[in-house]
Amino acid sequence: MPTLQFKGKSIIWNHHLSVPYHALEAVPELDFQPEKASGNLLIEGDNLLALKALLPLYGGKIKCIYIDPPYNTGNEGWAYNDNANSPLLRDWLGKEVGRDDLTRHDKWLCMMTPRLKLLRELLTDDGAIFISIDDNEVHHLRDLMDEIFGEECFIAQFTWKARQYPDARAITGVSTDHEYIVVHGKTPGVRLRGGERDESKYSNPDNDERGSWMSRSILGLADEEHRPNLHYPIVDPGTKWKFSPSPETGWRYERATMEKKISEGRILFPKAKDGRPREKVFLKELQTKFPGLSSIIQRPYTADGTEEIRSIFGSGVFMFPKPSELVRMIVQQMTEGDEIILDSFSGSGTTAQAVLDLNKEDGGNRKFILVQMTEATLRQAQGGAPAEPEKNICRDITRQRIRRAIQKYGYESGFAYQRVGSAMDAGTLLAGQLPQVEQFGRYVFYLCTGEQAAAPPGALQENLYRVGESADAGVYLIYSPEYDTLVRLALNLDAAEKILADGEKKRRIVYAPACFLDEDYLRARNLEFVGLPYGLFQRRGGES
């Protein structure tokens, strides 16, 4: 398979592995109706860090991902900000990507690569990712997606007519009225649900006991030279009239199948000799409720998204928002009622409204996870634009849009608000910046096993030790988020006896700040000690 080459690729290709896990800190004062949240989550912060932080809990559990990343038009004001360990990439940091930037495509691909790799890890095996894009990067995106997901996982490239009316200002003389939505599955064979069937075409005028039906042509598209088996006369049992296809078409079915359909009364013969037979297609016999979906999306339009924002905020507070109807159509293709939908470039929060609206319609319990940066600027951008250190799109636009939509449209829902916190790495832990027990427990279990802890939220508590169980080991954690307490904790005889009494017969891996038991004791009882924090990053029997 051809591969895409770009500046920085060798540096960034595995960058997602070196990104440290971060704590996700609750911000309860920004929650909205948390008692109705049911798993809905809005995360403030860098989406690369947020995606890595989500892995321990949501890896392999997201059914549908929709993202609307920067289109790299040269006038969006986005800057490359991933702190990879490279002089080249460090030189790119914080510099807005303009139209005349000769490395703008390289920067965009370096930004997208680690995020797409993490997004793939978050998908269920039967899940799919939908990415909005335009002509600036669609060709690069297709190549990158084929390389990360695999060519065999490509599902579709939709063309969305985003603009309702041609743009008279088009400098090329051609109005670009469309965008694209590129779709890949996590694994080969993932398919979309399909389009809605118009069942009004079905009726039962002859009271057929098989129920409502519609008729369709039984002509095919095979010429007589290449498919002679589809060229033969058929006879109306009543009138004895013979009907034959033209040499250019042929019938839809071979002779034996056609004769069976005639005997079952499925072929409708015409009342005149110059007419054409047709076939009865019964509604109840259709294998799927959803026929093929067109790759052309005619509506809604971008203007509908703008009007939607105005109706919620009273003004256009966000440029070019996607209409929720478009995202709703996407979510509907992959979900049936209780799946998780992720949007890591959430902007104004369109995806949340689309999910809530769909739940309201069909009574589903889909959950959304949205990630949005503050987009604050701490220094002047190129061109002298003013710094905006207090800017917070996630808090002031995304959150407000979801909150107001819930109130305006009567959605019985809410959400929790979290913020990307400190890194859960050795340096951070040694400095005393300690995550809460539950989050750290899930993080330890994921690093140890590559799996998610099975315990439900709230079940991992301080001093209860047991975190979870994998196929070959139980994982335990002796830990406290209080530094003064943590430095006094250890795997001692009392802790070991509690762990041994847990009922586990397989080996037990115990994470703790220290161990006061000798090797002979541990070995005899099938206990393995992993010291915090340095031993934390050694995946047991696998990658680090």
C-alpha positions as CSV (number, residue, x, y, z in Angstrom):
1,M,0.0,0.0,0.0
2,P,1.4,3.5,-0.8
3,T,2.1,5.5,2.3
4,L,1.9,9.2,2.9
5,Q,5.2,11.1,3.6
6,F,5.3,14.4,5.4
7,K,7.8,16.4,7.4
8,G,7.9,15.2,11.0
9,K,6.2,11.9,10.3
10,S,9.0,9.8,11.8
11,I,8.9,11.9,14.9
12,I,5.2,12.0,15.4
13,W,4.1,8.5,14.3
14,N,4.4,7.0,17.7
15,H,4.0,10.2,19.7
16,H,0.7,9.0,21.2
17,L,2.6,6.3,23.1
18,S,4.9,8.9,24.9
19,V,2.0,11.3,25.8
20,P,1.6,10.9,29.6
21,Y,-1.7,9.9,31.1
22,H,-3.4,12.9,32.8
23,A,-5.9,13.0,35.5
24,L,-9.4,14.2,34.6
25,E,-10.4,16.6,37.4
26,A,-14.1,17.1,38.3
27,V,-15.3,20.7,38.2
28,P,-18.7,20.3,40.0
29,E,-19.5,24.0,39.9
30,L,-19.7,23.7,36.1
31,D,-21.8,20.5,36.1
32,F,-25.4,20.9,34.9
33,Q,-28.1,18.6,36.3
34,P,-25.5,16.0,37.2
35,E,-28.2,13.7,38.6
36,K,-29.4,13.4,35.0
37,A,-26.0,13.1,33.4
38,S,-26.2,9.3,32.9
39,G,-22.6,9.3,31.6
40,N,-22.6,12.5,29.6
41,L,-19.3,14.3,29.9
42,L,-17.8,17.6,28.8
43,I,-14.0,17.8,29.1
44,E,-12.1,21.1,29.0
45,G,-8.5,20.9,27.7
46,D,-6.1,19.7,25.0
47,N,-7.8,16.9,23.1
48,L,-4.6,14.9,22.7
49,L,-4.2,14.7,26.5
50,A,-7.9,14.2,27.0
51,L,-8.0,11.2,24.6
52,K,-5.1,9.6,26.4
53,A,-6.7,10.2,29.7
54,L,-9.9,8.5,28.5
55,L,-8.2,5.3,27.5
56,P,-8.2,3.5,30.9
57,L,-12.0,3.9,31.2
58,Y,-13.3,4.0,27.6
59,G,-10.7,2.1,25.5
60,G,-12.7,-0.1,23.0
61,K,-16.0,1.3,24.2
62,I,-16.9,4.2,21.9
63,K,-19.3,3.1,19.2
64,C,-19.4,6.3,17.1
65,I,-16.8,9.1,16.8
66,Y,-17.5,12.4,15.0
67,I,-14.9,15.1,14.7
68,D,-14.7,18.4,12.9
69,P,-11.0,19.3,13.0
70,P,-9.4,22.5,11.5
71,Y,-9.8,22.4,7.7
72,N,-6.4,24.1,7.4
73,T,-7.7,26.8,5.1
74,G,-4.9,29.2,6.2
75,N,-7.2,31.6,7.9
76,E,-8.5,29.6,10.9
77,G,-5.8,30.8,13.3
78,W,-4.9,27.4,14.6
79,A,-1.4,26.7,15.8
80,Y,0.6,23.5,16.3
81,N,0.9,22.9,20.0
82,D,1.9,19.3,20.6
83,N,5.1,19.2,22.7
84,A,6.9,16.4,21.0
85,N,10.6,15.9,21.7
86,S,12.0,17.3,18.5
87,P,13.8,20.6,17.6
88,L,11.7,20.7,14.4
89,L,8.3,20.4,16.1
90,R,9.4,22.7,19.0
91,D,10.1,25.3,16.4
92,W,6.5,25.0,15.2
93,L,5.0,25.5,18.6
94,G,2.5,28.3,19.0
95,K,2.9,29.7,15.5
96,E,-0.4,30.3,13.7
97,V,-0.6,28.3,10.4
98,G,-1.3,30.7,7.6
99,R,-2.0,30.2,3.9
100,D,1.6,31.1,2.9
101,D,3.1,28.6,5.4
102,L,5.0,26.1,3.3
103,T,4.7,23.4,6.0
104,R,1.1,23.9,6.8
105,H,0.1,20.5,5.4
106,D,2.9,18.8,7.3
107,K,1.8,20.6,10.6
108,W,-1.8,19.5,10.1
109,L,-0.8,15.9,9.5
110,C,1.5,15.9,12.5
111,M,-1.4,17.3,14.6
112,M,-3.9,14.7,13.3
113,T,-1.8,11.6,13.5
114,P,-1.5,11.0,17.2
115,R,-5.1,11.9,17.8
116,L,-6.4,9.5,15.1
117,K,-4.3,6.7,16.6
118,L,-5.8,7.3,20.1
119,L,-9.3,7.7,18.6
120,R,-8.9,4.3,16.9
121,E,-8.0,2.7,20.3
122,L,-11.2,4.1,21.8
123,L,-13.5,2.6,19.2
124,T,-15.4,-0.6,19.6
125,D,-14.5,-3.3,17.1
126,D,-17.8,-2.6,15.3
127,G,-17.5,1.2,15.7
128,A,-16.8,3.9,13.1
129,I,-15.3,7.4,12.9
130,F,-16.7,10.2,10.8
131,I,-14.5,13.2,10.0
132,S,-15.7,16.4,8.4
133,I,-13.2,18.0,6.0
134,D,-13.0,20.0,2.8
135,D,-10.8,20.2,-0.3
136,N,-7.8,21.6,1.5
137,E,-6.9,18.3,3.3
138,V,-9.4,15.6,2.2
139,H,-6.8,13.9,0.0
140,H,-4.2,13.8,2.8
141,L,-6.8,12.7,5.3
142,R,-7.8,9.7,3.1
143,D,-4.2,8.6,2.8
144,L,-3.6,9.0,6.5
145,M,-6.7,7.2,7.5
146,D,-5.9,4.3,5.2
147,E,-2.5,4.0,6.8
148,I,-3.8,4.2,10.4
149,F,-7.1,2.3,10.1
150,G,-6.3,0.2,6.9
151,E,-7.6,0.6,3.4
152,E,-9.9,-2.3,4.0
153,C,-11.7,-0.4,6.8
154,F,-12.7,2.5,4.5
155,I,-16.5,2.8,4.5
156,A,-17.5,5.9,2.6
157,Q,-16.7,9.5,1.6
158,F,-19.9,11.5,1.7
159,T,-20.2,14.8,-0.2
160,W,-22.2,17.2,1.8
161,K,-23.8,20.2,0.0
162,A,-22.9,22.6,2.8
163,R,-23.8,25.8,1.0
164,Q,-27.4,26.4,-0.1
165,Y,-26.6,29.1,-2.7
166,P,-23.5,29.7,-4.8
167,D,-20.9,32.2,-3.5
168,A,-20.8,35.1,-5.9
169,R,-17.5,36.2,-4.3
170,A,-15.6,33.1,-5.4
171,I,-12.3,34.3,-6.8
172,T,-11.8,31.3,-9.1
173,G,-15.3,31.8,-10.6
174,V,-16.3,28.5,-9.0
175,S,-18.3,28.4,-5.8
176,T,-17.2,25.6,-3.5
177,D,-20.6,24.5,-2.1
178,H,-19.6,21.2,-0.6
179,E,-17.6,19.6,2.1
180,Y,-16.8,15.9,2.8
181,I,-17.4,13.4,5.6
182,V,-14.8,10.6,5.5
183,V,-15.8,7.4,7.3
184,H,-13.7,4.4,8.4
185,G,-14.5,1.5,10.6
186,K,-12.4,0.1,13.4
187,T,-12.3,-3.3,11.7
188,P,-13.1,-4.5,8.2
189,G,-16.8,-5.2,7.6
190,V,-18.2,-2.4,9.7
191,R,-21.2,-1.0,7.9
192,L,-23.6,1.8,8.3
193,R,-27.3,1.3,9.0
194,G,-28.5,2.8,5.7
195,G,-31.2,5.2,4.6
196,E,-34.8,5.5,5.6
197,R,-37.3,3.5,3.6
198,D,-40.4,5.2,2.3
199,E,-43.0,2.7,3.4
200,S,-45.8,4.8,1.9
201,K,-45.1,3.1,-1.4
202,Y,-46.3,-0.2,-0.1
203,S,-50.0,-1.2,-0.1
204,N,-52.2,-4.2,-0.5
205,P,-54.8,-3.5,-3.2
206,D,-55.5,-7.2,-4.0
207,N,-55.7,-8.2,-0.3
208,D,-52.7,-10.5,-0.7
209,E,-52.3,-12.6,2.5
210,R,-48.6,-11.9,2.5
211,G,-49.3,-8.3,3.3
212,S,-48.4,-4.9,1.8
213,W,-46.3,-4.9,-1.4
214,M,-44.9,-2.7,-4.1
215,S,-44.0,-3.7,-7.7
216,R,-40.6,-3.4,-9.4
217,S,-39.2,-4.2,-12.8
218,I,-37.9,-7.7,-13.5
219,L,-35.6,-6.5,-16.3
220,G,-31.9,-6.8,-15.8
221,L,-28.8,-5.2,-17.4
222,A,-27.2,-8.2,-19.0
223,D,-27.0,-8.5,-22.8
224,E,-27.8,-11.8,-24.5
225,E,-24.2,-12.4,-25.7
226,H,-22.7,-12.4,-22.2
227,R,-25.6,-13.8,-20.1
228,P,-27.8,-16.0,-22.4
229,N,-29.2,-17.7,-19.3
230,L,-31.1,-14.5,-18.5
231,H,-32.7,-14.4,-22.0
232,Y,-35.8,-16.7,-22.4
233,P,-39.6,-16.2,-22.8
234,I,-42.0,-16.4,-19.9
235,V,-45.7,-17.2,-20.1
236,D,-48.7,-15.6,-18.4
237,P,-50.6,-18.6,-16.9
238,G,-53.9,-16.8,-17.5
239,T,-53.7,-15.3,-20.9
240,K,-50.9,-17.6,-22.2
241,W,-49.2,-14.5,-23.7
242,K,-45.4,-14.8,-24.0
243,F,-43.0,-12.0,-22.9
244,S,-39.3,-11.8,-23.7
245,P,-36.7,-9.3,-22.7
246,S,-34.8,-7.2,-25.3
247,P,-31.3,-8.6,-26.3
248,E,-29.7,-5.7,-24.4
249,T,-31.4,-6.3,-21.0
250,G,-32.4,-9.8,-20.0
251,W,-34.4,-10.8,-17.0
252,R,-33.4,-10.2,-13.4
253,Y,-33.5,-13.9,-12.6
254,E,-32.5,-17.2,-14.1
255,R,-35.3,-19.5,-15.5
256,A,-35.8,-21.7,-12.4
257,T,-36.1,-18.8,-10.1
258,M,-38.4,-17.0,-12.4
259,E,-40.7,-20.0,-12.7
260,K,-40.9,-20.4,-8.9
261,K,-41.9,-16.7,-8.6
262,I,-44.6,-17.2,-11.3
263,S,-46.0,-20.2,-9.4
264,E,-46.1,-18.3,-6.2
265,G,-48.0,-15.4,-7.7
266,R,-45.1,-12.9,-7.3
267,I,-45.0,-11.9,-11.0
268,L,-47.6,-9.3,-12.2
269,F,-48.4,-9.7,-15.9
270,P,-49.7,-6.8,-17.9
271,K,-53.2,-6.4,-19.3
272,A,-51.8,-5.7,-22.8
273,K,-49.4,-7.7,-24.9
274,D,-47.1,-4.7,-25.3
275,G,-46.8,-4.2,-21.5
276,R,-44.0,-5.5,-19.2
277,P,-44.3,-8.0,-16.4
278,R,-43.3,-6.7,-12.9
279,E,-42.5,-8.3,-9.6
280,K,-44.3,-8.1,-6.2
281,V,-41.9,-7.1,-3.4
282,F,-43.4,-7.7,0.0
283,L,-42.6,-5.3,2.9
284,K,-42.5,-7.9,5.6
285,E,-40.0,-10.0,3.6
286,L,-37.3,-7.3,3.2
287,Q,-34.2,-8.3,5.1
288,T,-33.5,-4.8,6.4
289,K,-35.6,-1.8,7.1
290,F,-32.8,0.4,5.7
291,P,-31.9,0.6,2.0
292,G,-28.6,1.9,0.7
293,L,-27.6,5.4,1.8
294,S,-26.7,8.0,-0.9
295,S,-23.2,9.3,-0.7
296,I,-24.6,12.7,-1.5
297,I,-26.0,14.6,1.5
298,Q,-28.3,17.4,0.2
299,R,-29.2,19.1,3.4
300,P,-29.1,20.6,6.0
301,Y,-26.8,23.5,5.2
302,T,-24.2,25.4,7.1
303,A,-26.7,28.3,7.4
304,D,-29.0,26.0,9.4
305,G,-26.2,25.5,12.0
306,T,-25.7,29.3,12.2
307,E,-29.4,29.9,12.7
308,E,-29.5,27.1,15.3
309,I,-26.7,28.9,17.3
310,R,-28.5,32.2,17.0
311,S,-31.8,30.7,18.3
312,I,-29.9,29.4,21.4
313,F,-27.6,32.4,22.2
314,G,-29.5,35.2,20.5
315,S,-26.4,35.9,18.3
316,G,-23.8,34.2,16.2
317,V,-21.2,33.4,18.9
318,F,-19.5,30.7,16.9
319,M,-18.3,30.7,13.3
320,F,-19.6,28.0,10.9
321,P,-21.1,25.5,13.4
322,K,-22.3,22.2,12.0
323,P,-26.1,21.8,12.0
324,S,-27.2,19.3,14.7
325,E,-29.4,17.6,12.1
326,L,-26.2,16.6,10.1
327,V,-24.5,15.1,13.2
328,R,-27.8,13.5,14.2
329,M,-27.9,11.7,10.9
330,I,-24.3,10.4,11.5
331,V,-25.1,9.2,15.0
332,Q,-28.2,7.5,13.8
333,Q,-26.1,5.5,11.4
334,M,-24.1,3.8,14.1
335,T,-26.3,3.7,17.2
336,E,-29.5,2.1,18.4
337,G,-30.0,3.6,21.9
338,D,-27.4,3.1,24.6
339,E,-24.0,3.6,22.9
340,I,-21.3,6.2,23.6
341,I,-20.6,9.0,21.1
342,L,-17.3,10.9,21.2
343,D,-16.4,14.3,19.7
344,S,-12.9,15.5,20.5
345,F,-13.1,18.7,18.4
346,S,-16.5,19.7,19.9
347,G,-16.6,23.4,19.1
348,S,-20.0,24.8,20.0
349,G,-21.3,21.4,21.2
350,T,-23.4,20.4,18.2
351,T,-22.8,16.7,18.8
352,A,-24.2,16.8,22.3
353,Q,-27.4,18.4,21.0
354,A,-27.7,15.9,18.3
355,V,-27.4,13.0,20.7
356,L,-29.9,14.5,23.2
357,D,-32.3,15.2,20.4
358,L,-32.1,11.6,19.1
359,N,-32.6,10.2,22.6
360,K,-35.7,12.4,23.0
361,E,-37.2,11.1,19.8
362,D,-36.6,7.3,20.2
363,G,-36.3,7.0,24.0
364,G,-32.6,6.0,23.8
365,N,-29.9,6.4,26.4
366,R,-27.0,7.3,24.2
367,K,-24.1,9.1,26.1
368,F,-21.9,11.8,24.7
369,I,-18.3,12.6,25.6
370,L,-17.2,16.0,24.3
371,V,-13.7,17.5,24.4
372,Q,-13.0,21.2,23.7
373,M,-9.9,23.4,24.4
374,T,-10.2,26.8,26.0
375,E,-8.3,28.3,23.0
376,A,-6.8,30.9,25.2
377,T,-3.7,32.7,23.9
378,L,-1.0,33.8,26.3
379,R,1.0,35.8,23.8
380,Q,0.4,37.8,20.7
381,A,-0.3,35.8,17.6
382,Q,1.5,36.6,14.3
383,G,0.1,39.7,12.7
384,G,-0.3,41.5,16.0
385,A,-3.6,39.9,17.1
386,P,-4.3,40.6,20.8
387,A,-3.6,37.9,23.4
388,E,-6.7,36.3,25.0
389,P,-5.6,34.7,28.3
390,E,-9.1,34.5,29.7
391,K,-10.7,32.9,26.6
392,N,-12.5,29.6,27.3
393,I,-14.6,28.3,24.5
394,C,-15.4,25.0,26.4
395,R,-16.8,26.8,29.4
396,D,-18.4,29.8,27.8
397,I,-19.7,28.4,24.5
398,T,-19.7,24.6,24.5
399,R,-21.1,24.3,28.0
400,Q,-23.6,27.1,27.6
401,R,-24.9,25.7,24.3
402,I,-25.5,22.3,25.8
403,R,-27.1,23.8,29.0
404,R,-29.4,26.1,27.0
405,A,-30.4,23.4,24.5
406,I,-31.4,21.1,27.4
407,Q,-33.6,23.9,28.8
408,K,-34.9,25.2,25.4
409,Y,-35.9,21.8,24.0
410,G,-36.8,20.0,27.2
411,Y,-34.2,17.2,27.1
412,E,-34.3,15.1,30.2
413,S,-30.6,15.1,30.7
414,G,-27.5,16.8,32.2
415,F,-23.7,16.4,32.1
416,A,-20.6,16.4,34.2
417,Y,-17.8,18.9,33.5
418,Q,-14.2,17.8,33.9
419,R,-10.9,19.4,33.2
420,V,-7.6,17.8,32.0
421,G,-5.4,17.9,35.1
422,S,-1.9,17.0,36.0
423,A,0.1,14.3,34.3
424,M,0.1,10.9,36.0
425,D,3.8,10.3,35.5
426,A,6.7,9.7,37.9
427,G,7.8,13.3,38.1
428,T,4.3,14.5,38.9
429,L,3.7,11.8,41.5
430,L,7.0,12.5,43.2
431,A,6.1,16.2,43.3
432,G,3.0,15.3,45.3
433,Q,0.4,16.1,42.6
434,L,-1.7,13.0,43.3
435,P,-4.9,11.9,41.5
436,Q,-8.0,10.6,43.2
437,V,-8.2,6.9,44.2
438,E,-10.7,5.7,41.6
439,Q,-9.0,7.4,38.6
440,F,-5.5,6.2,39.7
441,G,-6.8,2.7,40.3
442,R,-8.3,2.5,36.8
443,Y,-5.1,4.0,35.4
444,V,-2.9,1.4,37.2
445,F,-5.1,-1.5,36.0
446,Y,-5.0,-0.3,32.4
447,L,-1.2,0.1,32.5
448,C,-0.8,-3.3,34.1
449,T,-3.2,-5.3,31.8
450,G,-4.2,-3.1,28.8
451,E,-7.8,-3.6,29.9
452,Q,-10.4,-1.5,31.6
453,A,-11.2,-2.2,35.3
454,A,-14.6,-3.9,35.6
455,A,-15.6,-2.2,38.8
456,P,-18.4,0.4,38.3
457,P,-17.7,4.1,39.0
458,G,-17.4,4.7,42.7
459,A,-16.4,1.1,43.6
460,L,-12.7,1.8,43.9
461,Q,-12.1,3.2,47.3
462,E,-9.1,4.0,49.4
463,N,-7.7,1.1,51.5
464,L,-9.9,-1.6,49.9
465,Y,-6.8,-2.6,47.7
466,R,-8.5,-4.6,45.0
467,V,-8.7,-2.8,41.6
468,G,-9.7,-5.5,39.2
469,E,-9.0,-8.9,37.7
470,S,-7.5,-9.8,34.3
471,A,-7.4,-13.2,32.7
472,D,-4.2,-14.2,34.6
473,A,-3.9,-11.9,37.6
474,G,-5.6,-9.8,40.2
475,V,-4.5,-6.2,40.5
476,Y,-4.3,-4.4,43.8
477,L,-3.4,-0.8,44.8
478,I,-2.2,0.5,48.2
479,Y,-2.6,4.2,47.8
480,S,-3.9,7.5,49.1
481,P,-4.2,10.9,47.4
482,E,-3.0,12.5,50.6
483,Y,0.8,12.8,50.3
484,D,1.5,12.6,54.0
485,T,-0.5,9.4,54.2
486,L,0.9,7.9,51.0
487,V,4.5,8.1,52.2
488,R,3.6,5.9,55.2
489,L,1.8,3.2,53.2
490,A,3.4,-0.1,52.2
491,L,2.7,-3.7,51.3
492,N,3.1,-5.1,54.9
493,L,2.0,-8.2,56.6
494,D,-1.5,-6.8,57.5
495,A,-2.1,-5.6,53.9
496,A,-0.9,-8.9,52.5
497,E,-3.2,-10.9,54.6
498,K,-6.2,-8.8,53.5
499,I,-5.2,-9.3,49.9
500,L,-4.7,-13.0,50.3
501,A,-8.1,-13.3,52.0
502,D,-9.7,-11.7,48.9
503,G,-10.4,-15.2,47.4
504,E,-8.1,-14.8,44.4
505,K,-6.3,-18.0,43.5
506,K,-4.2,-16.6,40.7
507,R,-1.2,-14.4,41.0
508,R,-1.7,-11.0,42.6
509,I,0.1,-7.8,41.4
510,V,0.2,-5.2,44.2
511,Y,1.1,-1.6,43.5
512,A,2.3,0.2,46.6
513,P,4.9,2.9,47.6
514,A,7.0,0.4,49.5
515,C,7.2,-3.3,50.5
516,F,8.1,-4.6,54.0
517,L,7.9,-8.3,53.0
518,D,10.8,-10.4,51.8
519,E,11.0,-12.1,48.4
520,D,10.5,-15.6,49.8
521,Y,7.2,-14.5,51.4
522,L,6.0,-12.9,48.2
523,R,7.1,-15.8,46.0
524,A,5.5,-18.5,48.2
525,R,2.1,-16.6,48.1
526,N,2.2,-15.7,44.4
527,L,2.4,-12.0,45.2
528,E,4.2,-9.5,42.9
529,F,5.2,-6.1,44.3
530,V,5.3,-3.0,41.9
531,G,6.8,0.1,43.5
532,L,5.2,3.5,43.0
533,P,5.9,5.6,41.0
534,Y,8.8,4.2,38.9
535,G,7.5,0.7,38.6
536,L,4.2,2.0,37.5
537,F,5.1,2.3,33.8
538,Q,6.2,-1.3,33.3
539,R,3.2,-3.0,31.5
540,R,3.1,-6.6,32.9
541,G,4.1,-9.0,30.2
542,G,3.6,-6.5,27.4
543,E,4.4,-3.1,26.0
544,S,5.4,-0.2,28.3
